[in-house]
């Protein structure tokens, strides 16, 4: 049956080839080729010849829109059609010798006049020496293409191959077709000319690499220290000059250049290890990435130059052109540049936050009680901040209200840190990286069980922070409002203000949205803390402060060193508190400036405000529907504060650590299943010796019930 269907398919294809429609398509392609080739003119200007080449390339790779229902087989078939077009064009030129001579003269004159070094040393490589310069250039190019330069082969090449799929088309050309294209486009003189341009490109790339390799920022991060002339980058320049002046058959010079390129690549790996240990600089990461790309391009050009002419004209040229197309489309993306330059910084910030977040876990009742007491102290301090916030809301200029609110929050967070307190929803930005660090080894049941235990411990710590804040802020605010009411004879808030404040906290209003945005601000404060910690380590500020002449003169050498170590330990917390205070105080002001209403909805602050409202309205407030809606709004605020901050921090940590998607899905399913089966585990401490067992077993694992039956059967047999 299968053979019969195949025979029918062959017969149908033969019938279609003889059909009038097929002949019509063949005639249309014939006319298109004739029209294109008749436009070739070796006496035309450079721009006219360049536009003709772009039109030829567009015709060769032109692909009509493929319907959604078309299969992948049809796409591959269309790739074969494009190769057939190339061979048809070459066959047509072989049949029309007069036109072929004109086309060949046009192609060869264009290649002789074109400046090739830019193609070999700049296409697909970062051009600017600094990150933000390169970023600005790519953003401008994304909207405004630069004016085409005369005889610039690099711009002509990128215009002829504007799609990443062009590399696949070029890769699919067979050896014979490549040789025919080479004979049509080039001769020995052009090959010799481009060999010289490859030498110029190698000289340029080596000079750029040396400029970065011998810079102070680079050499200070390499161990052991060595004289400038002894660095492998200076040796690369000397050996490259010898290689370019030597005979192409000199294997010794070729081997030396290749070895030094490999040594320079190893030096960039050492730079990465130094950044990983002492802090990350985005500018230095960009320069190292640029150097690695240039070294890889040098390797490709050296391989091309060292090949015999017969091989160079086909396989090596094809490999180089494919590499140029891939590099151009891979490195011209603004998103790719930002991702490559900031990925190491994100990982370093995540790792530093992971180290700070290890303490925010409640693995047993002792740690749970410690977190509860710490959160109780934090809630007591927040009570004072809530009163100060109400007193500072005077209805004056918005900007100064934001400044005063930021100062109030900064004083509150500083007092919490000084008293050893904790604020609810502050920990997810620190604990999420610690959680992501546990996701690296989940191949066994023990690894998954350990991760689930860590998830439960971190969730219990968040719950303890929320409970501790609420257990402190509610009674303290009730006590303060009752005392002021007894002393003044009037409630803390007039009834109109109290009802308005209660309505703003309702779950039916914008409170959930504001709470989610507040969670984003909490995550951003954790990001600022990690960034500041990385900056402090990168700039070696501890050594700078410990040996500062004025500080040593004022404090003494011992105290200056002690003070520098104290700042190193607490700089992340200070930066996190200050940034969070500015975000909570100034973000509503900036949002209102742009006409967007926004207010802070933090669970502890919202609970304190609702307590003031209840104390001002008296016991009758419990009969109000708005009061219970406000309580629901406060509860949703806590869930969204913690959930959004944890989700943002966890997403960054997972991306920075390159955790596979399959692992992430497995963990999320396990967490959801555990929450549904035993939600109490994530809120309150477990009994000593309890383990996490409610998660999906990996493939091949034996269920517990089956294991129990097997064990009882063994006892019976025994």
C-alpha positions in Angstrom: 0.0 0.0 0.0 2.8 2.4 0.9 4.7 1.7 -2.4 1.5 2.3 -4.4 1.0 5.7 -2.7 4.6 6.7 -3.4 4.2 5.7 -7.1 1.1 7.8 -7.3 2.9 10.7 -5.8 5.7 10.4 -8.3 3.2 10.2 -11.2 1.4 13.3 -9.8 4.6 15.3 -9.7 5.5 14.3 -13.3 2.0 15.3 -14.3 2.4 18.7 -12.6 5.7 19.3 -14.3 4.1 18.8 -17.7 1.1 20.9 -16.8 0.5 24.4 -18.3 0.7 25.9 -14.8 4.2 24.5 -14.3 5.3 25.7 -17.7 3.9 29.1 -16.9 5.9 29.2 -13.7 9.0 28.2 -15.5 8.5 30.9 -18.2 7.9 33.5 -15.4 11.2 32.5 -13.7 13.0 32.6 -17.1 11.8 36.1 -17.7 12.7 37.3 -14.2 16.3 35.9 -14.6 16.6 37.5 -18.1 15.4 40.9 -16.8 17.8 40.8 -13.8 20.8 39.8 -15.8 20.2 42.4 -18.5 20.6 45.1 -15.8 24.2 44.2 -15.2 26.5 47.0 -16.2 30.2 47.2 -15.3 30.3 50.9 -16.2 27.5 51.9 -13.8 28.2 53.7 -10.6 28.9 51.8 -7.3 25.5 52.4 -5.9 23.8 51.1 -9.1 25.8 48.0 -9.1 25.3 47.5 -5.3 21.5 47.8 -5.8 21.6 45.3 -8.6 23.4 42.8 -6.4 20.9 43.3 -3.6 18.0 42.7 -6.1 19.7 39.5 -7.3 20.1 38.2 -3.7 16.5 39.2 -3.0 15.3 37.2 -6.0 17.3 34.1 -5.0 16.1 34.0 -1.4 12.6 35.4 -1.9 10.1 33.3 -0.2 6.3 33.8 -0.4 4.3 33.7 2.8 3.6 30.2 3.9 0.1 29.5 5.2 -0.3 28.4 8.8 -1.6 25.0 7.7 1.6 24.4 5.6 3.8 21.7 7.1 7.5 21.8 7.9 8.1 19.6 4.9 6.9 22.3 2.6 9.3 24.8 4.2 12.2 22.4 3.5 10.9 21.9 0.0 11.0 25.7 -0.5 14.6 25.7 0.7 15.4 23.3 -2.1 13.5 25.6 -4.5 15.8 28.4 -3.6 18.9 26.2 -4.3 17.3 25.2 -7.6 16.9 28.9 -8.4 20.6 29.4 -7.8 21.5 26.5 -10.1 19.0 27.7 -12.7 20.6 31.1 -12.7 24.1 29.7 -13.2 22.8 27.4 -16.0 21.1 30.3 -17.7 24.4 32.3 -17.6 26.3 29.3 -19.1 23.8 29.2 -21.9 24.1 33.0 -22.6 27.8 33.6 -22.8 27.5 37.2 -23.8 25.4 38.1 -20.8 27.7 36.0 -18.6 30.7 38.0 -19.6 28.9 41.3 -18.7 27.7 39.9 -15.4 31.1 38.5 -14.5 32.8 41.9 -15.3 30.2 43.7 -13.1 30.7 41.3 -10.2 34.5 41.4 -10.4 34.7 45.1 -10.7 32.4 45.5 -7.7 34.5 43.2 -5.6 37.8 44.9 -6.7 36.5 48.3 -5.7 35.0 47.1 -2.4 36.8 47.8 0.9 36.9 44.4 2.6 38.6 44.9 6.0 35.4 46.2 7.5 33.6 43.0 6.4 36.1 40.8 8.2 36.9 42.8 11.3 33.6 44.7 12.0 30.6 42.7 10.7 28.8 41.1 13.6 31.2 42.5 16.2 30.7 45.3 18.7 32.1 48.4 17.3 32.1 50.9 20.2 34.6 50.7 23.0 32.1 51.2 25.8 28.7 49.5 26.6 26.5 52.6 26.6 28.0 53.9 23.4 27.3 50.5 21.7 23.8 50.5 23.2 23.1 54.0 21.9 24.4 53.1 18.4 22.2 50.0 18.2 19.1 51.9 19.3 19.7 54.5 16.7 20.3 51.9 14.0 17.1 50.2 15.0 15.1 53.3 13.9 17.4 55.1 11.5 19.7 53.2 9.2 23.0 54.9 8.4 23.8 56.4 5.0 25.5 53.7 2.8 29.2 54.3 2.4 30.8 54.1 -1.0 32.7 50.8 -1.6 31.8 49.5 1.8 31.5 45.7 1.4 30.3 45.2 4.9 27.1 47.3 4.4 26.6 45.6 1.0 26.9 42.2 2.6 24.4 42.9 5.4 22.0 44.3 2.9 22.2 41.2 0.7 21.6 38.9 3.6 19.1 40.7 5.9 17.6 37.6 7.4 19.1 35.0 9.8 17.6 32.2 7.6 20.0 33.3 4.9 22.7 31.4 6.7 20.7 28.2 6.3 20.3 28.9 2.6 24.1 29.4 2.2 24.8 26.3 4.2 22.7 24.2 1.9 24.6 25.0 -1.2 26.6 22.0 -2.4 30.4 22.1 -3.2 29.9 22.2 -7.0 27.5 25.1 -6.9 29.9 27.1 -4.6 32.8 26.5 -7.0 30.6 27.8 -9.9 29.7 30.9 -8.0 33.4 31.5 -7.1 34.5 31.2 -10.7 31.8 33.7 -11.7 32.6 36.3 -9.0 36.4 36.1 -8.5 39.8 35.5 -10.1 43.3 35.2 -8.8 43.8 39.0 -8.6 40.6 39.3 -6.4 41.7 36.4 -4.2 45.1 38.0 -3.7 43.5 41.4 -2.9 41.2 39.9 -0.3 44.0 38.0 1.2 45.7 41.3 1.9 42.5 42.7 3.3 42.3 39.7 5.7 45.8 40.6 6.8 44.7 44.1 7.5 41.6 42.8 9.4 43.9 40.6 11.6 46.2 43.6 12.3 43.2 45.7 13.3 41.6 43.0 15.5 45.0 42.3 17.3 45.5 46.1 18.0 42.0 46.4 19.5 42.5 43.3 21.6 45.9 44.5 22.8 44.4 47.9 23.8 42.0 46.2 26.1 44.3 43.4 27.3 47.0 45.8 28.5 44.6 48.3 30.1 44.9 48.8 33.9 41.3 47.5 34.5 42.2 44.2 32.8 45.8 43.7 34.1 44.9 44.4 37.7 42.5 41.4 37.7 45.1 38.9 36.4 47.3 36.9 38.6 50.3 36.6 38.8 51.3 40.1 37.9 53.7 40.3 35.0 55.6 43.0 33.0 53.7 44.6 30.2 55.9 43.1 27.5 55.5 39.7 29.0 51.7 39.6 28.7 50.3 37.2 26.1 48.6 40.1 24.3 51.9 41.8 23.5 53.3 38.4 22.5 50.3 38.0 20.2 51.2 41.2 18.4 54.8 40.1 17.9 53.9 36.6 16.7 51.1 37.9 14.4 53.6 40.3 12.7 56.0 37.4 12.1 53.1 35.2 10.8 51.9 37.8 8.3 55.4 38.4 7.0 56.3 34.7 6.8 55.5 32.3 4.1 51.9 30.9 4.1 53.4 27.4 4.5 55.3 28.3 7.7 53.7 26.0 10.2 55.8 27.2 13.2 54.5 30.8 12.9 50.9 29.6 12.4 51.1 27.3 15.5 52.5 30.2 17.6 49.6 32.5 16.6 47.0 29.9 17.3 48.5 29.1 20.7 48.6 32.7 21.7 45.0 33.3 20.6 44.1 30.3 22.9 46.1 31.8 25.8 44.4 35.2 25.4 41.0 33.4 25.5 42.1 31.7 28.7 42.9 35.1 30.1 39.3 36.3 29.5 38.1 33.2 31.4 40.3 34.3 34.4 38.8 37.8 34.2 35.3 36.2 34.5 36.4 34.2 37.6 37.8 37.4 39.2 34.5 39.3 38.5 32.6 36.4 39.9 34.6 36.7 43.1 35.1 40.4 43.6 32.2 42.1 41.9 30.9 42.7 38.4 31.4 45.7 36.2 29.0 46.0 33.2 31.6 48.0 31.3 34.3 45.5 31.8 32.0 42.6 31.0 31.2 44.3 27.7 34.9 44.8 26.9 35.7 41.2 27.7 32.7 39.9 25.6 34.0 42.1 22.8 37.5 40.7 23.1 36.2 37.1 23.1 34.2 37.8 19.9 37.3 39.4 18.3 39.5 36.5 19.2 37.0 34.0 17.7 37.0 36.1 14.5 40.8 36.0 14.5 40.7 32.3 14.7 38.3 32.1 11.8 40.4 34.4 9.6 43.7 32.6 10.5 42.0 29.3 9.5 40.9 30.8 6.2 44.3 32.3 5.5 46.2 29.1 6.2 44.2 27.0 3.7 45.3 26.3 0.2 43.7 28.4 -2.6 41.6 25.5 -3.9 40.0 24.8 -0.5 39.8 28.5 0.5 37.6 29.3 -2.5 34.9 26.9 -1.3 34.4 25.4 2.1 36.3 28.0 4.2 34.7 31.0 2.4 31.3 29.4 2.9 32.0 28.9 6.6 33.2 32.4 7.1 30.2 33.9 5.3 27.8 31.8 7.4 29.7 33.0 10.5 29.4 36.6 9.4 25.6 36.3 8.8 25.0 34.6 12.2 27.2 37.1 14.1 25.6 40.1 12.4 22.0 39.0 13.3 23.0 37.6 16.8 24.9 40.7 17.9 22.9 43.5 16.3 20.1 42.9 18.8 19.7 45.5 21.6 18.1 42.8 23.8 20.9 40.4 23.2 23.5 43.1 24.1 21.7 43.9 27.4 21.2 40.2 28.2 24.9 39.3 27.6 26.2 42.4 29.5 23.9 42.2 32.5 23.6 38.4 32.9 26.8 38.1 35.0 25.8 41.2 37.1 22.4 39.6 37.7 24.0 36.3 38.8 26.4 38.1 41.2 23.6 40.1 42.8 21.5 37.0 43.1 24.4 35.1 44.8 25.0 38.0 47.2 21.3 38.2 48.1 21.3 34.4 48.6 24.0 34.7 51.2 22.0 37.4 53.0 18.8 35.5 52.7 20.0 32.3 54.4 19.0 33.8 57.8 15.3 34.3 56.9 14.1 30.8 57.3 12.1 29.1 60.1 13.1 25.5 60.0 12.0 24.7 63.6 10.1 26.3 66.4 13.1 28.1 67.7 13.8 30.0 64.5 10.0 30.6 64.0 9.8 32.1 67.5 12.9 34.3 66.8 11.4 35.6 63.6 8.1 36.2 65.4 9.8 38.3 68.1 11.9 40.2 65.5 8.7 41.0 63.6 7.0 42.1 66.8 9.7 44.7 67.4 9.4 45.8 63.7 5.6 46.2 64.1 6.0 48.3 67.2 8.3 50.7 65.3 5.9 50.8 62.3 3.2 52.1 64.6 5.1 55.2 65.2 5.7 55.6 61.5 2.0 55.3 60.8 1.2 58.1 63.3 4.0 60.2 61.8 2.6 59.6 58.3 -0.8 60.8 59.3 0.7 63.9 60.9 2.9 64.7 57.8 0.0 64.5 55.4 -0.8 68.2 55.6 -2.1 68.8 52.1 0.9 70.9 51.1 3.2 70.6 48.0 3.2 67.0 46.7 7.0 67.0 46.3 7.7 67.9 49.9 5.1 65.5 51.1 7.0 62.8 49.3 10.3 63.9 50.8 8.9 64.0 54.3 7.3 60.6 53.8 10.6 59.2 52.5 12.4 60.6 55.6 9.7 59.0 57.8 10.1 55.6 56.2 13.9 55.9 56.3 13.8 56.6 60.0 11.4 53.8 60.6 13.4 51.2 58.6 16.6 52.4 60.3 15.1 52.0 63.7 13.8 48.5 62.8 17.4 47.5 61.7 18.9 49.0 64.9 16.5 47.1 67.2 17.0 43.9 65.3 13.4 43.9 64.0 11.9 42.7 60.8 9.3 44.1 58.4 6.8 41.8 56.6 7.3 41.3 52.9 10.9 42.6 52.9 12.5 39.1 52.9 11.3 37.7 49.6 13.8 39.7 47.6 16.6 38.0 49.7 15.1 34.6 50.2 14.2 33.9 46.6 17.8 33.7 45.5 18.5 31.4 48.4 15.7 29.2 47.1 16.9 29.3 43.5 20.3 28.1 44.7 18.7 24.9 45.9 17.3 24.1 42.4 20.6 23.0 41.0 20.5 19.4 42.2 17.0 18.0 41.9 17.9 14.7 40.2 17.1 12.7 43.3 14.2 12.4 45.8 16.4 13.7 48.5 17.2 16.8 46.6 13.5 17.5 45.9 12.6 16.8 49.5 15.3 19.2 50.7 14.0 21.9 48.3 10.5 21.4 49.6 11.6 21.7 53.1 13.5 24.9 52.3 10.3 26.3 50.6 8.3 25.5 53.6 10.9 27.1 56.0 11.0 30.3 53.9 7.2 30.5 53.7 6.9 30.0 57.5 9.4 32.8 58.0 7.3 35.1 55.8 4.2 34.1 57.8 6.0 34.7 61.1 7.0 38.2 59.9 3.4 39.0 58.9 2.0 37.6 62.1 4.6 39.4 64.3 4.0 42.7 62.6 0.2 42.5 63.0 0.5 41.3 66.6 2.4 44.4 67.4 1.0 47.1 65.2 -2.7 46.4 66.0 -2.6 46.6 69.9 0.0 49.4 69.9 -2.1 51.5 67.6 -5.2 50.7 69.6 -3.4 51.7 72.8 -2.1 55.0 71.3 -5.5 56.0 69.7 -7.3 55.2 73.0 -4.9 57.1 75.0 -5.1 60.2 72.8 -8.9 59.9 72.7 -9.0 59.9 76.5 -6.5 62.8 76.8 -8.1 65.0 74.1 -11.7 63.9 74.4 -11.9 63.5 70.6 -11.1 60.7 68.2 -7.8 60.6 66.4 -9.6 61.0 63.1 -12.8 62.8 62.4 -15.6 60.5 61.2 -15.4 61.8 57.6 -11.7 61.0 57.3 -12.1 57.7 59.0 -14.8 56.5 56.6 -12.8 57.7 53.6 -9.7 55.9 54.9 -11.7 52.7 55.4 -13.1 53.0 51.8 -9.6 53.3 50.3 -8.5 50.0 51.9 -11.5 48.1 50.6 -10.8 44.9 48.6 -13.3 46.0 46.0 -11.3 49.1 45.1 -7.8 49.5 43.7 -6.1 48.0 46.8 -5.1 44.7 45.2 -3.4 46.6 42.3 -1.7 49.0 44.7 -0.5 46.0 46.8 0.9 44.2 43.8 2.8 47.3 42.7 4.1 47.7 46.3 5.4 44.2 46.0 7.4 45.3 42.9 8.8 48.2 44.9 9.9 45.8 47.7 11.7 43.7 45.1 13.4 46.7 43.6 14.7 47.6 47.0 16.3 44.2 47.3 17.7 44.7 43.8 19.2 48.0 44.9 20.7 46.3 48.0 22.4 43.6 45.8 23.7 46.2 43.3 25.2 48.4 46.1 26.9 45.4 47.7 28.4 44.4 44.3 29.5 48.0 43.7 31.1 48.1 47.2 33.1 44.9 46.5 34.0 45.9 42.9 35.4 49.3 43.9 37.3 47.7 46.9 35.7 50.3 49.2 36.6 48.4 52.4 40.4 48.7 51.6 39.9 52.3 50.5 38.1 53.3 53.7 40.4 51.3 55.9 43.4 53.1 54.6 41.9 56.6 54.0 44.4 59.1 55.3 41.9 61.4 57.0 39.8 58.6 58.5 43.0 57.0 59.9 44.1 60.4 61.3 40.7 61.0 62.9 39.8 57.4 64.1 43.1 55.7 64.2 44.2 52.7 62.1 42.4 50.0 64.1 39.1 51.9 64.3 39.2 52.8 60.7 39.6 49.1 59.7 36.8 48.1 62.1 34.6 50.8 60.7 35.3 49.8 57.1 34.4 46.1 58.0 31.2 47.3 59.6 30.1 49.2 56.6 31.0 46.2 54.4 28.7 44.0 56.5 25.8 46.5 56.6 26.0 48.4 53.3 23.4 46.1 51.6 20.9 46.6 54.4 21.5 50.4 54.5 21.1 50.7 50.7 18.0 48.5 50.8 16.4 50.6 53.6 17.2 53.9 52.0 16.0 52.8 48.5 12.8 51.3 49.9 12.1 54.6 51.8 12.6 56.6 48.6 10.4 54.2 46.6 7.6 54.2 49.1 7.7 57.9 49.6 8.4 59.3 46.1 6.6 56.8 43.8 3.1 58.0 44.7 4.2 61.6 44.1 5.7 60.8 40.7 2.6 58.7 39.7 0.3 61.6 40.6 2.6 64.0 38.6 1.8 61.9 35.5 -1.9 61.7 36.4 -1.9 58.1 37.7 -3.4 57.7 41.1 -1.2 55.4 43.3 -0.8 54.7 47.0 1.3 52.4 49.1 -0.5 49.2 50.3 1.9 47.4 52.6 0.2 45.0 55.0 1.7 46.4 58.2 1.1 50.0 57.3 -2.4 49.2 56.0 -3.2 47.3 59.2 -2.0 50.2 61.3 -4.1 52.7 59.3 -7.2 50.5 59.6 -6.6 50.2 63.4 -6.6 54.0 63.7 -9.8 54.1 61.7 -11.5 51.5 64.0 -10.3 53.3 67.1 -11.7 56.6 65.9 -15.1 55.1 65.0 -15.6 52.9 68.0 -17.2 49.5 68.4 -20.0 50.3 66.0 -17.4 49.9 63.2 -17.7 46.1 63.5 -21.3 46.4 62.2 -20.1 48.1 59.0 -19.7 46.2 55.8 -16.9 48.6 54.7 -14.9 47.6 57.7 -14.9 43.9 56.8 -14.1 44.7 53.2 -11.1 46.8 54.4 -10.0 43.8 56.5 -10.1 41.6 53.4 -8.2 44.3 51.5 -5.5 44.2 54.2 -5.3 40.5 53.9 -5.0 40.6 50.1 -2.3 43.2 50.5 -0.2 40.9 52.6 -0.6 38.0 50.1 0.2 40.2 47.1 3.1 42.0 48.8 4.8 38.7 49.5 3.7 36.9 46.4 4.7 39.6 43.8 8.0 40.3 45.5 8.8 36.6 45.7 7.8 36.0 42.1 9.9 38.9 40.8 13.0 37.9 42.8 12.6 34.2 42.0 12.2 34.9 38.3 15.4 36.9 38.3 17.2 34.3 40.3 16.1 31.4 38.1 17.2 33.3 34.9 20.5 34.3 36.4 21.3 30.7 37.4 20.0 29.2 34.1 17.6 26.8 35.8 15.9 24.6 33.1 12.3 25.1 32.5 11.5 21.5 33.3 13.0 21.8 36.7 11.0 25.0 37.4 7.7 23.4 36.4 8.5 20.4 38.6 9.1 22.6 41.6 6.0 24.7 41.1 3.8 21.7 40.7 5.3 20.2 43.8 4.8 23.4 45.8 1.1 23.7 44.7 0.4 20.1 45.5 2.0 20.5 49.0 0.0 23.7 49.7 -3.3 22.0 48.8 -2.5 18.9 50.8 -1.1 20.6 54.0 -1.4 24.5 54.0 -0.5 24.5 57.7 3.1 23.5 57.0 3.6 26.9 55.2 2.2 29.0 58.0 3.2 27.4 61.4 6.2 25.4 62.6 6.1 21.6 62.3 6.8 19.2 65.0 10.4 18.1 65.5 11.3 15.3 63.0 8.6 15.9 60.5 9.5 15.7 56.8 8.2 16.9 53.5 6.7 14.1 51.6 3.8 15.5 49.6 5.3 16.0 46.2 5.2 14.1 42.9 7.7 11.2 42.8 10.2 11.2 40.0 9.9 8.6 37.2 10.9 5.2 38.5 10.3 6.0 42.2 8.4 3.4 44.3 5.3 4.8 46.0 5.3 4.7 49.8 2.2 2.4 50.0 3.8 -0.1 47.6 7.0 0.0 49.6 5.1 -0.7 52.9 3.3 -3.7 51.3 6.7 -5.0 50.1 8.2 -4.6 53.5 5.2 -6.4 55.2 5.5 -9.2 52.7 9.2 -9.6 53.6 8.3 -9.8 57.2 5.7 -12.5 56.5 8.2 -14.5 54.4 10.7 -14.2 57.2 
